[in-house]
Amino acid sequence: MKKFWLLLFLSGPLPALAQILDDAGIQQIILKATDKIYNYEFDEADDYIRQVKAKYPQHPVVPVMKAIQLYWQYLPLKENKNATTQYVNYLNQGIALSKKMLDRNENDPEGVFFSLASHGYLAMKNHYDNETMKAVGEAQKAYSYLRKGFKLMDKNPEFYFSTGLYNYYIERYPLDHPVSKPLLLFFQNGDMALGMKQMETAVRRGIFTRTETALYLGHIYLKHESQPARAALFLKPLADKYPQNPIFTLGCAEALVQSGRYRDAQAYIERLRNLPQKFLAMPVKVLEGITEEKMNGNHKLAAENYQTALKLPVDEVFAKEFTAHAYSGLARISAQSGDRNRAKSMYKKVLSMAEYKSTIQEARKYLKS
């Protein structure tokens, strides 16, 4: 069970590393394919993936890229059973093709990476589906490849992402969840500062991991480091480059709002209103509420937005923290109107669900006052 906690470090999709390290032409084609996937241009992505398959029909990059495409195309994936089945099948193909590489060389950087990616994706999927034992099994397999990747950074800078992510979260998670410390005793120690430096190196030097690494760094700066302005430095370029991507745009809008750049955030909030994903409705209302509260000083309209948001469906993967944001907003408005009892009630709700350090600190500070 101890290795189940690796899921925390693999809780999002890893980018597709174009192994084909000596084929610059194919690397560029794969990069174009991933750009199209991230920007929801799936037909164009298919054209590029077919070119890769024509030259490397037995390479795991092809099925893993198809799995990544399904992940984004049907976000949230769990709501589409047919797409989920295809997703699992592609990842199993990726594992099988990676195994052939590892049978020839157990330390093959390609085989290691795609085994890590495939098992990590499956662990993530099982975790979100509450299939705990299946998730544990996949996480255990992923962990062995993750450790191998520690020694492969000099051969391929893409491994700076997975190594940096591990170094950060193996230390951060027990700080935030002390009860987990005994479960992590047999994991290799990490270093949060080093982990973040390694991820920043992946953003600079990685070709195929830079986008997902930037997304993770933005999330870390928002959730754990309470530095939304720093988060925006990583998330805004993603939202600008991939305007059709709902997660990149949502992360950018949140980072700008949380850092007080309300006017800069408006274009991204407007974009979110026009994107088709239904789960965006709830976080959009929260962002509108924060803007009305803090930029316009319209507490009545802000409260209406927060209350509306709390009645909307919440996606537990992509929008969970916005529930805590909404209750925090209602708590602040109640406190400013002199309704201390309601403010305390709202902040207690915040503490029951919030994960962002800044949100938790705000609630605790008020409740202790």
Contacts in CASP RR format, 6 or more apart in sequence:
PFRMAT RR
TARGET T0000
AUTHOR 0000-0000-0000
METHOD contacts of the structure
MODEL  1
MKKFWLLLFLSGPLPALAQILDDAGIQQIILKATDKIYNYEFDEADDYIR
QVKAKYPQHPVVPVMKAIQLYWQYLPLKENKNATTQYVNYLNQGIALSKK
MLDRNENDPEGVFFSLASHGYLAMKNHYDNETMKAVGEAQKAYSYLRKGF
KLMDKNPEFYFSTGLYNYYIERYPLDHPVSKPLLLFFQNGDMALGMKQME
TAVRRGIFTRTETALYLGHIYLKHESQPARAALFLKPLADKYPQNPIFTL
GCAEALVQSGRYRDAQAYIERLRNLPQKFLAMPVKVLEGITEEKMNGNHK
LAAENYQTALKLPVDEVFAKEFTAHAYSGLARISAQSGDRNRAKSMYKKV
LSMAEYKSTIQEARKYLKS
1 136 0 8 1.000
1 183 0 8 1.000
2 183 0 8 1.000
2 184 0 8 1.000
2 185 0 8 1.000
2 186 0 8 1.000
2 187 0 8 1.000
3 136 0 8 1.000
3 137 0 8 1.000
3 139 0 8 1.000
3 140 0 8 1.000
3 143 0 8 1.000
3 187 0 8 1.000
4 132 0 8 1.000
4 135 0 8 1.000
4 136 0 8 1.000
4 139 0 8 1.000
5 139 0 8 1.000
5 173 0 8 1.000
5 180 0 8 1.000
5 183 0 8 1.000
5 184 0 8 1.000
5 187 0 8 1.000
6 123 0 8 1.000
6 139 0 8 1.000
6 140 0 8 1.000
6 142 0 8 1.000
6 143 0 8 1.000
6 146 0 8 1.000
7 123 0 8 1.000
7 124 0 8 1.000
7 127 0 8 1.000
7 135 0 8 1.000
7 139 0 8 1.000
8 169 0 8 1.000
8 173 0 8 1.000
9 146 0 8 1.000
9 165 0 8 1.000
9 166 0 8 1.000
9 169 0 8 1.000
9 170 0 8 1.000
10 120 0 8 1.000
10 123 0 8 1.000
10 124 0 8 1.000
10 139 0 8 1.000
10 142 0 8 1.000
11 124 0 8 1.000
11 127 0 8 1.000
12 124 0 8 1.000
13 68 0 8 1.000
13 71 0 8 1.000
13 121 0 8 1.000
13 124 0 8 1.000
13 212 0 8 1.000
14 116 0 8 1.000
14 117 0 8 1.000
14 120 0 8 1.000
14 121 0 8 1.000
14 161 0 8 1.000
14 162 0 8 1.000
14 209 0 8 1.000
14 212 0 8 1.000
15 34 0 8 1.000
15 68 0 8 1.000
15 158 0 8 1.000
15 161 0 8 1.000
15 208 0 8 1.000
15 209 0 8 1.000
15 210 0 8 1.000
15 211 0 8 1.000
15 212 0 8 1.000
15 213 0 8 1.000
16 30 0 8 1.000
16 34 0 8 1.000
16 61 0 8 1.000
16 64 0 8 1.000
16 65 0 8 1.000
16 68 0 8 1.000
16 117 0 8 1.000
16 208 0 8 1.000
17 61 0 8 1.000
17 110 0 8 1.000
17 113 0 8 1.000
17 114 0 8 1.000
17 117 0 8 1.000
17 156 0 8 1.000
17 158 0 8 1.000
17 208 0 8 1.000
17 209 0 8 1.000
18 26 0 8 1.000
18 27 0 8 1.000
18 30 0 8 1.000
18 31 0 8 1.000
18 52 0 8 1.000
18 61 0 8 1.000
18 207 0 8 1.000
18 208 0 8 1.000
19 59 0 8 1.000
19 60 0 8 1.000
19 61 0 8 1.000
19 109 0 8 1.000
19 110 0 8 1.000
19 111 0 8 1.000
19 113 0 8 1.000
19 114 0 8 1.000
20 26 0 8 1.000
20 27 0 8 1.000
20 30 0 8 1.000
20 56 0 8 1.000
20 59 0 8 1.000
20 61 0 8 1.000
20 110 0 8 1.000
21 27 0 8 1.000
21 109 0 8 1.000
21 110 0 8 1.000
21 156 0 8 1.000
23 55 0 8 1.000
26 52 0 8 1.000
26 55 0 8 1.000
26 56 0 8 1.000
27 207 0 8 1.000
27 208 0 8 1.000
29 48 0 8 1.000
29 51 0 8 1.000
29 52 0 8 1.000
30 48 0 8 1.000
30 52 0 8 1.000
30 61 0 8 1.000
30 65 0 8 1.000
30 208 0 8 1.000
31 207 0 8 1.000
31 208 0 8 1.000
32 48 0 8 1.000
33 45 0 8 1.000
33 48 0 8 1.000
33 49 0 8 1.000
33 52 0 8 1.000
33 65 0 8 1.000
34 45 0 8 1.000
34 65 0 8 1.000
34 68 0 8 1.000
34 208 0 8 1.000
34 211 0 8 1.000
35 241 0 8 1.000
35 242 0 8 1.000
36 42 0 8 1.000
36 44 0 8 1.000
36 45 0 8 1.000
36 48 0 8 1.000
37 45 0 8 1.000
37 65 0 8 1.000
37 68 0 8 1.000
37 69 0 8 1.000
37 72 0 8 1.000
37 73 0 8 1.000
38 72 0 8 1.000
38 211 0 8 1.000
38 238 0 8 1.000
38 241 0 8 1.000
38 242 0 8 1.000
38 245 0 8 1.000
38 248 0 8 1.000
39 241 0 8 1.000
39 242 0 8 1.000
39 243 0 8 1.000
39 244 0 8 1.000
39 245 0 8 1.000
40 72 0 8 1.000
40 73 0 8 1.000
40 242 0 8 1.000
40 244 0 8 1.000
40 245 0 8 1.000
41 244 0 8 1.000
42 69 0 8 1.000
42 73 0 8 1.000
45 69 0 8 1.000
46 69 0 8 1.000
49 62 0 8 1.000
49 65 0 8 1.000
49 66 0 8 1.000
49 69 0 8 1.000
52 59 0 8 1.000
52 61 0 8 1.000
52 62 0 8 1.000
52 65 0 8 1.000
53 62 0 8 1.000
56 62 0 8 1.000
58 97 0 8 1.000
58 100 0 8 1.000
59 97 0 8 1.000
59 110 0 8 1.000
60 93 0 8 1.000
60 94 0 8 1.000
60 95 0 8 1.000
60 97 0 8 1.000
60 98 0 8 1.000
60 101 0 8 1.000
60 110 0 8 1.000
60 111 0 8 1.000
60 114 0 8 1.000
60 118 0 8 1.000
61 114 0 8 1.000
63 90 0 8 1.000
63 91 0 8 1.000
63 93 0 8 1.000
63 94 0 8 1.000
63 97 0 8 1.000
64 90 0 8 1.000
64 91 0 8 1.000
64 94 0 8 1.000
64 114 0 8 1.000
64 117 0 8 1.000
64 118 0 8 1.000
64 121 0 8 1.000
66 86 0 8 1.000
66 90 0 8 1.000
67 87 0 8 1.000
67 90 0 8 1.000
67 91 0 8 1.000
67 118 0 8 1.000
67 121 0 8 1.000
70 77 0 8 1.000
70 83 0 8 1.000
70 86 0 8 1.000
70 87 0 8 1.000
70 90 0 8 1.000
71 77 0 8 1.000
71 87 0 8 1.000
71 121 0 8 1.000
72 245 0 8 1.000
73 83 0 8 1.000
74 80 0 8 1.000
74 83 0 8 1.000
75 246 0 8 1.000
75 247 0 8 1.000
75 277 0 8 1.000
75 318 0 8 1.000
76 279 0 8 1.000
76 315 0 8 1.000
76 317 0 8 1.000
76 318 0 8 1.000
77 83 0 8 1.000
77 84 0 8 1.000
77 87 0 8 1.000
77 125 0 8 1.000
78 84 0 8 1.000
78 125 0 8 1.000
78 128 0 8 1.000
78 129 0 8 1.000
84 125 0 8 1.000
87 121 0 8 1.000
87 125 0 8 1.000
88 122 0 8 1.000
88 125 0 8 1.000
91 118 0 8 1.000
91 121 0 8 1.000
91 122 0 8 1.000
92 118 0 8 1.000
94 114 0 8 1.000
94 118 0 8 1.000
95 114 0 8 1.000
95 115 0 8 1.000
95 118 0 8 1.000
95 119 0 8 1.000
97 114 0 8 1.000
98 110 0 8 1.000
98 111 0 8 1.000
98 112 0 8 1.000
98 114 0 8 1.000
98 115 0 8 1.000
98 118 0 8 1.000
99 115 0 8 1.000
101 108 0 8 1.000
101 110 0 8 1.000
101 111 0 8 1.000
101 114 0 8 1.000
102 108 0 8 1.000
102 111 0 8 1.000
102 112 0 8 1.000
102 115 0 8 1.000
107 148 0 8 1.000
107 151 0 8 1.000
107 152 0 8 1.000
109 149 0 8 1.000
109 152 0 8 1.000
109 155 0 8 1.000
109 156 0 8 1.000
109 159 0 8 1.000
112 145 0 8 1.000
112 148 0 8 1.000
112 149 0 8 1.000
112 152 0 8 1.000
113 145 0 8 1.000
113 149 0 8 1.000
113 156 0 8 1.000
113 158 0 8 1.000
113 159 0 8 1.000
115 141 0 8 1.000
115 142 0 8 1.000
115 145 0 8 1.000
116 142 0 8 1.000
116 145 0 8 1.000
116 146 0 8 1.000
116 149 0 8 1.000
116 162 0 8 1.000
119 138 0 8 1.000
119 139 0 8 1.000
119 141 0 8 1.000
119 142 0 8 1.000
119 145 0 8 1.000
120 138 0 8 1.000
120 139 0 8 1.000
120 142 0 8 1.000
122 134 0 8 1.000
122 138 0 8 1.000
123 135 0 8 1.000
123 137 0 8 1.000
123 138 0 8 1.000
123 139 0 8 1.000
123 142 0 8 1.000
126 132 0 8 1.000
126 134 0 8 1.000
126 135 0 8 1.000
126 138 0 8 1.000
127 135 0 8 1.000
128 316 0 8 1.000
128 317 0 8 1.000
146 162 0 8 1.000
146 163 0 8 1.000
146 166 0 8 1.000
147 188 0 8 1.000
149 159 0 8 1.000
149 162 0 8 1.000
149 163 0 8 1.000
150 159 0 8 1.000
150 163 0 8 1.000
150 166 0 8 1.000
150 188 0 8 1.000
152 159 0 8 1.000
153 159 0 8 1.000
153 160 0 8 1.000
153 163 0 8 1.000
153 198 0 8 1.000
157 201 0 8 1.000
157 202 0 8 1.000
157 205 0 8 1.000
157 206 0 8 1.000
158 202 0 8 1.000
158 206 0 8 1.000
158 207 0 8 1.000
158 208 0 8 1.000
158 209 0 8 1.000
160 198 0 8 1.000
160 199 0 8 1.000
160 201 0 8 1.000
160 202 0 8 1.000
160 205 0 8 1.000
160 206 0 8 1.000
160 209 0 8 1.000
160 213 0 8 1.000
161 198 0 8 1.000
161 199 0 8 1.000
161 202 0 8 1.000
161 206 0 8 1.000
161 209 0 8 1.000
161 212 0 8 1.000
161 213 0 8 1.000
161 216 0 8 1.000
163 195 0 8 1.000
163 198 0 8 1.000
164 194 0 8 1.000
164 195 0 8 1.000
164 196 0 8 1.000
164 198 0 8 1.000
164 199 0 8 1.000
164 202 0 8 1.000
165 195 0 8 1.000
165 199 0 8 1.000
165 216 0 8 1.000
166 190 0 8 1.000
166 195 0 8 1.000
167 190 0 8 1.000
167 191 0 8 1.000
167 192 0 8 1.000
167 194 0 8 1.000
167 195 0 8 1.000
167 198 0 8 1.000
168 190 0 8 1.000
168 192 0 8 1.000
168 195 0 8 1.000
168 196 0 8 1.000
168 199 0 8 1.000
168 220 0 8 1.000
170 184 0 8 1.000
170 187 0 8 1.000
170 188 0 8 1.000
170 189 0 8 1.000
170 190 0 8 1.000
171 189 0 8 1.000
171 190 0 8 1.000
171 191 0 8 1.000
171 192 0 8 1.000
172 192 0 8 1.000
172 224 0 8 1.000
173 180 0 8 1.000
173 184 0 8 1.000
174 180 0 8 1.000
174 181 0 8 1.000
174 184 0 8 1.000
176 224 0 8 1.000
176 355 0 8 1.000
176 357 0 8 1.000
196 217 0 8 1.000
196 220 0 8 1.000
199 213 0 8 1.000
199 216 0 8 1.000
199 217 0 8 1.000
200 217 0 8 1.000
202 209 0 8 1.000
202 210 0 8 1.000
202 213 0 8 1.000
203 210 0 8 1.000
203 213 0 8 1.000
203 214 0 8 1.000
203 217 0 8 1.000
203 234 0 8 1.000
204 210 0 8 1.000
206 213 0 8 1.000
211 238 0 8 1.000
211 242 0 8 1.000
214 234 0 8 1.000
214 235 0 8 1.000
214 237 0 8 1.000
214 238 0 8 1.000
215 234 0 8 1.000
215 235 0 8 1.000
215 238 0 8 1.000
215 247 0 8 1.000
215 248 0 8 1.000
217 231 0 8 1.000
217 234 0 8 1.000
218 230 0 8 1.000
218 231 0 8 1.000
218 234 0 8 1.000
218 235 0 8 1.000
218 251 0 8 1.000
218 255 0 8 1.000
219 231 0 8 1.000
219 251 0 8 1.000
220 231 0 8 1.000
221 227 0 8 1.000
221 228 0 8 1.000
221 230 0 8 1.000
221 231 0 8 1.000
221 234 0 8 1.000
221 255 0 8 1.000
222 228 0 8 1.000
222 231 0 8 1.000
222 251 0 8 1.000
222 254 0 8 1.000
222 255 0 8 1.000
222 258 0 8 1.000
222 356 0 8 1.000
223 321 0 8 1.000
223 355 0 8 1.000
223 356 0 8 1.000
223 357 0 8 1.000
224 357 0 8 1.000
225 357 0 8 1.000
226 356 0 8 1.000
226 357 0 8 1.000
226 358 0 8 1.000
226 361 0 8 1.000
228 254 0 8 1.000
228 255 0 8 1.000
228 256 0 8 1.000
228 258 0 8 1.000
228 259 0 8 1.000
228 260 0 8 1.000
229 255 0 8 1.000
229 259 0 8 1.000
229 261 0 8 1.000
231 251 0 8 1.000
231 255 0 8 1.000
231 258 0 8 1.000
231 259 0 8 1.000
232 252 0 8 1.000
232 255 0 8 1.000
232 256 0 8 1.000
232 259 0 8 1.000
232 261 0 8 1.000
235 248 0 8 1.000
235 251 0 8 1.000
235 252 0 8 1.000
235 255 0 8 1.000
236 252 0 8 1.000
236 255 0 8 1.000
236 256 0 8 1.000
238 245 0 8 1.000
238 248 0 8 1.000
238 252 0 8 1.000
239 245 0 8 1.000
239 248 0 8 1.000
239 249 0 8 1.000
239 251 0 8 1.000
239 252 0 8 1.000
239 253 0 8 1.000
239 268 0 8 1.000
239 271 0 8 1.000
240 252 0 8 1.000
242 248 0 8 1.000
243 249 0 8 1.000
243 271 0 8 1.000
244 275 0 8 1.000
246 272 0 8 1.000
246 275 0 8 1.000
246 277 0 8 1.000
246 280 0 8 1.000
247 318 0 8 1.000
249 268 0 8 1.000
249 271 0 8 1.000
249 272 0 8 1.000
249 275 0 8 1.000
250 272 0 8 1.000
250 280 0 8 1.000
250 283 0 8 1.000
250 318 0 8 1.000
250 319 0 8 1.000
252 265 0 8 1.000
252 268 0 8 1.000
253 265 0 8 1.000
253 268 0 8 1.000
253 269 0 8 1.000
253 272 0 8 1.000
253 287 0 8 1.000
254 283 0 8 1.000
254 287 0 8 1.000
256 262 0 8 1.000
256 264 0 8 1.000
256 265 0 8 1.000
256 268 0 8 1.000
257 265 0 8 1.000
257 269 0 8 1.000
257 287 0 8 1.000
257 290 0 8 1.000
257 291 0 8 1.000
258 358 0 8 1.000
260 294 0 8 1.000
260 295 0 8 1.000
262 290 0 8 1.000
262 291 0 8 1.000
262 294 0 8 1.000
262 295 0 8 1.000
263 295 0 8 1.000
265 287 0 8 1.000
265 291 0 8 1.000
266 291 0 8 1.000
269 284 0 8 1.000
269 287 0 8 1.000
269 288 0 8 1.000
269 291 0 8 1.000
272 280 0 8 1.000
272 283 0 8 1.000
272 284 0 8 1.000
272 287 0 8 1.000
273 280 0 8 1.000
273 284 0 8 1.000
278 313 0 8 1.000
279 313 0 8 1.000
279 314 0 8 1.000
279 315 0 8 1.000
279 318 0 8 1.000
279 319 0 8 1.000
280 319 0 8 1.000
281 312 0 8 1.000
281 313 0 8 1.000
282 309 0 8 1.000
282 312 0 8 1.000
282 313 0 8 1.000
282 314 0 8 1.000
282 315 0 8 1.000
282 319 0 8 1.000
282 322 0 8 1.000
282 323 0 8 1.000
283 309 0 8 1.000
283 319 0 8 1.000
283 322 0 8 1.000
285 305 0 8 1.000
285 306 0 8 1.000
285 308 0 8 1.000
285 309 0 8 1.000
285 312 0 8 1.000
285 326 0 8 1.000
286 305 0 8 1.000
286 306 0 8 1.000
286 309 0 8 1.000
286 322 0 8 1.000
286 325 0 8 1.000
286 326 0 8 1.000
288 305 0 8 1.000
289 301 0 8 1.000
289 302 0 8 1.000
289 305 0 8 1.000
289 306 0 8 1.000
289 309 0 8 1.000
289 329 0 8 1.000
290 302 0 8 1.000
290 325 0 8 1.000
290 329 0 8 1.000
292 298 0 8 1.000
292 299 0 8 1.000
292 301 0 8 1.000
292 302 0 8 1.000
292 305 0 8 1.000
293 299 0 8 1.000
293 302 0 8 1.000
293 329 0 8 1.000
293 332 0 8 1.000
293 333 0 8 1.000
299 333 0 8 1.000
299 336 0 8 1.000
299 337 0 8 1.000
302 329 0 8 1.000
302 333 0 8 1.000
303 330 0 8 1.000
303 333 0 8 1.000
306 326 0 8 1.000
306 327 0 8 1.000
306 329 0 8 1.000
306 330 0 8 1.000
306 333 0 8 1.000
307 326 0 8 1.000
307 330 0 8 1.000
309 322 0 8 1.000
309 323 0 8 1.000
309 326 0 8 1.000
310 323 0 8 1.000
310 326 0 8 1.000
310 327 0 8 1.000
314 320 0 8 1.000
314 322 0 8 1.000
314 323 0 8 1.000
320 353 0 8 1.000
320 355 0 8 1.000
321 354 0 8 1.000
321 355 0 8 1.000
321 356 0 8 1.000
321 359 0 8 1.000
323 353 0 8 1.000
324 349 0 8 1.000
324 350 0 8 1.000
324 353 0 8 1.000
324 354 0 8 1.000
324 355 0 8 1.000
324 356 0 8 1.000
324 359 0 8 1.000
325 359 0 8 1.000
327 346 0 8 1.000
327 347 0 8 1.000
327 349 0 8 1.000
327 350 0 8 1.000
327 353 0 8 1.000
328 346 0 8 1.000
328 347 0 8 1.000
328 350 0 8 1.000
328 354 0 8 1.000
328 359 0 8 1.000
328 362 0 8 1.000
328 363 0 8 1.000
329 346 0 8 1.000
330 342 0 8 1.000
330 346 0 8 1.000
331 342 0 8 1.000
331 343 0 8 1.000
331 344 0 8 1.000
331 346 0 8 1.000
331 347 0 8 1.000
331 350 0 8 1.000
331 363 0 8 1.000
331 366 0 8 1.000
332 343 0 8 1.000
334 340 0 8 1.000
334 342 0 8 1.000
334 343 0 8 1.000
334 346 0 8 1.000
335 343 0 8 1.000
335 366 0 8 1.000
343 366 0 8 1.000
344 366 0 8 1.000
344 367 0 8 1.000
347 362 0 8 1.000
347 363 0 8 1.000
347 366 0 8 1.000
347 367 0 8 1.000
348 363 0 8 1.000
348 367 0 8 1.000
350 359 0 8 1.000
350 360 0 8 1.000
350 362 0 8 1.000
350 363 0 8 1.000
351 360 0 8 1.000
351 363 0 8 1.000
351 364 0 8 1.000
351 367 0 8 1.000
354 360 0 8 1.000
354 363 0 8 1.000
END
